[in-house]
Amino acid sequence: MAETPWVGDALPMMVVVLIAAHVIALVYWIYRLATEKQSARRKAH
């Protein structure tokens, strides 16, 4: 870790990016689920 000081700066950024990506994916999934329920009839999975 001491040999690569950029890891200390990049690690928090990677965590933030990963969290943001998961939040965006979750919001998109809920939005798609809501639009599917409104437009299409219920289908048994």
C-alpha positions in Angstrom: 0.0 0.0 0.0 2.9 2.3 0.8 4.3 1.7 -2.7 1.2 2.9 -4.4 -0.1 6.1 -2.6 -2.8 6.6 -5.3 -4.8 3.6 -3.9 -5.7 5.7 -0.8 -7.2 8.3 -3.0 -8.8 5.9 -5.6 -10.4 3.5 -3.1 -13.0 6.0 -1.6 -13.8 7.1 -5.2 -14.4 3.6 -6.3 -16.7 3.0 -3.3 -18.7 6.1 -4.2 -18.9 5.1 -7.8 -20.1 1.6 -6.9 -22.7 2.9 -4.5 -23.9 5.4 -7.1 -24.1 2.7 -9.8 -26.2 0.4 -7.5 -28.5 3.3 -6.5 -29.1 4.2 -10.2 -29.7 0.6 -11.1 -32.2 0.2 -8.3 -34.1 3.4 -9.2 -34.1 2.3 -12.9 -35.4 -1.2 -11.9 -38.2 0.2 -9.8 -39.1 2.7 -12.5 -39.2 0.0 -15.1 -41.3 -2.2 -12.8 -43.8 0.6 -12.2 -44.1 1.4 -15.9 -44.6 -2.3 -16.7 -47.4 -2.5 -14.1 -49.2 0.5 -15.5 -49.0 -0.4 -19.2 -49.2 -4.2 -19.3 -51.6 -6.5 -17.6 -50.4 -8.8 -14.8 -48.5 -11.8 -16.0 -47.8 -14.9 -13.9 -44.1 -15.5 -13.7 
